Amino acid sequence: MLAFDASQVDATGKRQPQMKIVHVETGRHFYGGAQQVIWLIQGLDARGIDNLLVCTRHSAIEAVAADEGIRVTSLPCAGELDLAFVWRLRRVLNRETPDIVHCHSRRGADFLGGQAAAMVGVPAIVSRRVDNTEPAMMSALRYRRFARVVAISENIAAVLRRAGVDDERISVIRSAVDTKQMQIESDRDSLRDEFGIDPHAFAIAVVAQLIPRKGHRYLLEALAALKNRYPMLHLEVFGNGVLEDTLRRLSAALGLHDMVHFAGYRSDLDSYLASFDLLVHPATREGLGVAMLKASAVGLPVIAFDVAGARETVQHEATGLLVRPEDSEALAAAIARLIDDTALRLGLGANGFVRMQKEFSVDTMVGRYIKTYEAVLHVRQ
């Protein structure tokens, strides 16, 4: 039975869930996309919707979900070619009988999850979080089983359209930030104690996987151009990835030993982010950029390259600055501008904080997903 009415009660008078959603997230790490899944499930649960998270066994999200009291079923999944995952997930869906299957990642969850949902006759939607292009034939195969494909930005929606996904099946629901969980009070002593940053330093954070498209090398080159003029600069690099050794060598070659520190992945970053002076996000391609959203949510201004996803996250001259992509000199100039103009820097951060409250709240995201679920189920009636 499709249950839209929150007032439904059983024979004992007990309120019943509005609907039941099985979420499928097969990523191994707890990056921005996995965090969005947790926030969505928590928001849906608060609105009386029943949720089950199906995730990869021993994945990071499995542990987080368990700690948060979310109902979890973990399954082996070796990726997109693990066809046996379809049968494992099918057994879960037959047992749970959900109203909708919501797939969240590309590592098998999208194509294989859509197949499993189709086999048991349950409508499915998928959230697309990356802006990678793919051939139309591959896109048609990946998304043909889904009633709706949710893009987390207009940029990703455009990628889907170019790949041949029907416009009527595309919805745009931007990622969100749970501002209630963010530490918004600045505490410079915490930076000194945790990362060894001088309280008088101008502290910059970059939060991204250490992979080529995140553009870390441009930021390091910008710092090299600024180091003599601003000897109090400090850059904290948060994230792991294949380029770590390369970036460490580049930092040393540029003479940035005392200015740059590699902190690795930190699950507690939300506790420290507000204590920095600036977030720089030099990605050359970006779906949306949760790190930028989080920075704005704690009142931190953002400097980013002027690429499609960043334009939706950063309002130029209002919540941050957008500069020419892959231009270290332009990046250095923008950083210098915000070091020199404290009033501008604080104003950009304050504007970003207000915008996050209005446009990127978890409550807004959850409400839009519920409308999408209901639209899909209404068509099925």
ZIZIQUI-V467286 format. One record per residue. N is the residue number from 0. RES is the residue in one small letter. OMEGA is omega in degrees with one decimal (none if undefined). NEAR is the number of other C-alpha atoms within 12 Angstrom. Layout:
n: (N,N)
res: (RES,RES)
omega: (OMEGA,OMEGA)
near: (NEAR,NEAR)
This chain:
n: (0,1,2,3,4,5,6,7,8,9,10,11,12,13,14,15,16,17,18,19,20,21,22,23,24,25,26,27,28,29,30,31,32,33,34,35,36,37,38,39,40,41,42,43,44,45,46,47,48,49,50,51,52,53,54,55,56,57,58,59,60,61,62,63,64,65,66,67,68,69,70,71,72,73,74,75,76,77,78,79,80,81,82,83,84,85,86,87,88,89,90,91,92,93,94,95,96,97,98,99,100,101,102,103,104,105,106,107,108,109,110,111,112,113,114,115,116,117,118,119,120,121,122,123,124,125,126,127,128,129,130,131,132,133,134,135,136,137,138,139,140,141,142,143,144,145,146,147,148,149,150,151,152,153,154,155,156,157,158,159,160,161,162,163,164,165,166,167,168,169,170,171,172,173,174,175,176,177,178,179,180,181,182,183,184,185,186,187,188,189,190,191,192,193,194,195,196,197,198,199,200,201,202,203,204,205,206,207,208,209,210,211,212,213,214,215,216,217,218,219,220,221,222,223,224,225,226,227,228,229,230,231,232,233,234,235,236,237,238,239,240,241,242,243,244,245,246,247,248,249,250,251,252,253,254,255,256,257,258,259,260,261,262,263,264,265,266,267,268,269,270,271,272,273,274,275,276,277,278,279,280,281,282,283,284,285,286,287,288,289,290,291,292,293,294,295,296,297,298,299,300,301,302,303,304,305,306,307,308,309,310,311,312,313,314,315,316,317,318,319,320,321,322,323,324,325,326,327,328,329,330,331,332,333,334,335,336,337,338,339,340,341,342,343,344,345,346,347,348,349,350,351,352,353,354,355,356,357,358,359,360,361,362,363,364,365,366,367,368,369,370,371,372,373,374,375,376,377,378,379,380)
res: (m,l,a,f,d,a,s,q,v,d,a,t,g,k,r,q,p,q,m,k,i,v,h,v,e,t,g,r,h,f,y,g,g,a,q,q,v,i,w,l,i,q,g,l,d,a,r,g,i,d,n,l,l,v,c,t,r,h,s,a,i,e,a,v,a,a,d,e,g,i,r,v,t,s,l,p,c,a,g,e,l,d,l,a,f,v,w,r,l,r,r,v,l,n,r,e,t,p,d,i,v,h,c,h,s,r,r,g,a,d,f,l,g,g,q,a,a,a,m,v,g,v,p,a,i,v,s,r,r,v,d,n,t,e,p,a,m,m,s,a,l,r,y,r,r,f,a,r,v,v,a,i,s,e,n,i,a,a,v,l,r,r,a,g,v,d,d,e,r,i,s,v,i,r,s,a,v,d,t,k,q,m,q,i,e,s,d,r,d,s,l,r,d,e,f,g,i,d,p,h,a,f,a,i,a,v,v,a,q,l,i,p,r,k,g,h,r,y,l,l,e,a,l,a,a,l,k,n,r,y,p,m,l,h,l,e,v,f,g,n,g,v,l,e,d,t,l,r,r,l,s,a,a,l,g,l,h,d,m,v,h,f,a,g,y,r,s,d,l,d,s,y,l,a,s,f,d,l,l,v,h,p,a,t,r,e,g,l,g,v,a,m,l,k,a,s,a,v,g,l,p,v,i,a,f,d,v,a,g,a,r,e,t,v,q,h,e,a,t,g,l,l,v,r,p,e,d,s,e,a,l,a,a,a,i,a,r,l,i,d,d,t,a,l,r,l,g,l,g,a,n,g,f,v,r,m,q,k,e,f,s,v,d,t,m,v,g,r,y,i,k,t,y,e,a,v,l,h,v,r,q)
omega: (178.0,-171.1,177.5,-170.5,-178.3,-176.4,-178.3,178.1,177.5,-174.9,-179.9,-178.7,-179.4,-179.9,179.6,178.4,178.4,179.4,-178.9,-177.7,167.9,179.6,-178.9,179.8,-173.3,175.4,-177.6,-173.6,-179.8,177.1,-173.6,-179.0,179.1,177.0,177.8,179.5,179.2,-179.5,179.5,-179.3,179.0,179.0,177.4,178.8,179.6,179.2,173.9,179.8,-178.5,-176.0,168.5,175.2,171.6,-177.2,-179.5,180.0,179.6,176.4,-179.1,-177.8,177.8,-179.1,-179.7,-178.9,179.2,178.8,-178.0,178.7,178.3,179.4,-171.8,165.5,-179.6,-178.4,171.1,173.9,-177.0,178.7,-171.8,-177.8,-179.8,-175.6,178.0,178.2,177.8,-177.0,176.9,-179.5,178.6,178.9,178.1,-177.7,176.6,179.1,-172.2,-176.4,-179.6,172.8,-176.9,168.1,-180.0,179.7,-169.6,-175.4,-175.1,-175.5,179.3,-175.5,-174.2,-177.4,-176.6,177.5,177.6,178.0,-179.1,179.6,-179.8,-178.2,-179.9,175.2,178.6,178.0,-176.4,170.2,178.8,174.0,179.4,-173.1,-176.1,-176.7,177.4,175.4,177.4,179.9,-178.6,-179.8,178.4,179.5,179.3,179.3,-175.9,-169.6,-172.3,-178.1,-173.7,177.4,-179.8,174.2,-176.3,175.0,-179.0,175.5,175.4,177.4,-179.7,175.9,178.5,176.7,179.4,179.4,179.9,178.6,173.8,176.7,-178.4,-176.5,-178.0,177.5,-177.1,171.3,175.9,175.2,-175.3,173.3,-173.6,174.7,176.4,-175.6,179.8,-179.4,-178.1,174.6,-173.2,178.5,178.9,179.1,-175.9,178.1,180.0,177.8,178.6,-175.5,-173.8,-173.2,179.5,-179.1,177.3,-179.4,-179.4,179.9,169.6,-169.0,178.8,174.9,167.1,-174.5,-176.8,172.0,-179.2,-178.4,-171.9,-172.3,176.7,166.2,-177.1,-175.1,178.9,178.2,177.5,177.4,177.6,178.5,178.4,178.7,-175.3,-166.9,-180.0,-179.7,-177.4,-177.5,-179.6,179.2,173.4,177.5,174.3,-176.5,179.7,177.3,175.7,176.0,-172.5,-176.8,-173.8,-179.0,179.3,-179.0,175.6,178.5,179.1,178.4,178.8,-179.5,179.8,178.4,-175.7,-174.8,-174.0,-175.0,-170.9,176.7,178.9,-174.0,-176.2,177.8,179.2,178.7,-178.1,-175.7,-178.3,-180.0,-173.8,-168.3,-177.3,-176.4,175.7,178.7,-170.8,168.6,174.7,-177.5,-172.2,-178.4,177.4,171.5,-177.7,175.8,175.2,175.2,-178.0,179.6,178.3,177.0,-179.4,178.8,178.7,-178.2,177.4,176.4,-179.6,176.7,-175.5,168.4,-177.7,171.5,-175.9,177.3,-166.8,-176.4,-178.8,-179.6,178.2,-177.5,-176.2,172.9,-174.3,-179.6,177.6,178.1,-179.9,-179.0,174.3,-177.4,-177.9,-179.5,175.4,-177.9,-177.7,-179.4,178.1,177.7,178.7,-179.9,179.8,178.0,179.3,-179.9,-178.4,171.7,-175.4,-174.8,-177.6,-178.3,178.0,-178.1,-179.8,179.0,177.1,179.0,179.6,178.1,178.8,178.8,-179.8,-178.3,179.1,179.7,-174.9,-167.5,-172.7,179.4,176.0,-179.4,177.4,179.6,-178.6,179.5,179.7,176.4,178.7,177.5,177.9,176.8,-176.9,178.5,179.1,-178.8,179.0,178.6,-177.2,-177.1,none)
near: (18,27,26,25,17,19,16,19,14,11,8,8,9,11,19,22,27,30,33,35,40,45,47,50,50,43,36,29,29,31,31,34,34,37,34,38,45,43,32,42,41,28,29,34,28,20,26,25,33,31,37,40,45,45,47,35,23,23,27,24,37,34,25,26,34,21,13,18,17,30,27,31,32,30,32,26,32,23,26,23,16,21,22,21,35,32,24,27,42,31,20,29,37,21,14,28,26,34,37,47,49,47,47,42,42,33,29,35,47,43,39,42,52,45,36,36,43,27,22,27,22,33,41,46,46,46,47,44,39,33,32,22,22,21,17,19,15,16,27,22,20,33,37,29,32,39,37,40,44,43,35,40,35,30,34,37,37,28,33,40,27,22,25,25,33,23,20,18,27,33,34,31,37,40,46,44,42,35,30,19,19,27,25,27,20,21,20,25,19,22,31,20,13,21,29,23,32,24,23,19,27,34,39,40,46,46,46,37,35,30,23,22,26,37,33,45,34,35,46,44,30,33,42,32,25,32,26,15,17,23,23,23,37,39,42,44,38,35,31,26,24,16,24,26,16,18,33,28,18,23,30,19,15,24,21,31,23,23,34,39,29,34,28,25,24,24,21,16,34,33,26,36,42,35,38,47,41,46,48,47,53,49,41,32,29,38,38,40,48,41,45,49,49,49,50,51,44,44,38,45,51,56,50,53,43,30,32,29,39,41,35,34,47,43,30,25,25,26,39,44,41,37,33,25,28,30,26,28,23,28,38,35,25,36,45,29,22,32,28,16,14,18,14,26,34,29,23,35,41,27,29,35,37,23,31,39,26,19,26,35,33,35,31,25,33,33,25,27,38,31,20,30,38,30,24,30,29,18,13,17,13)
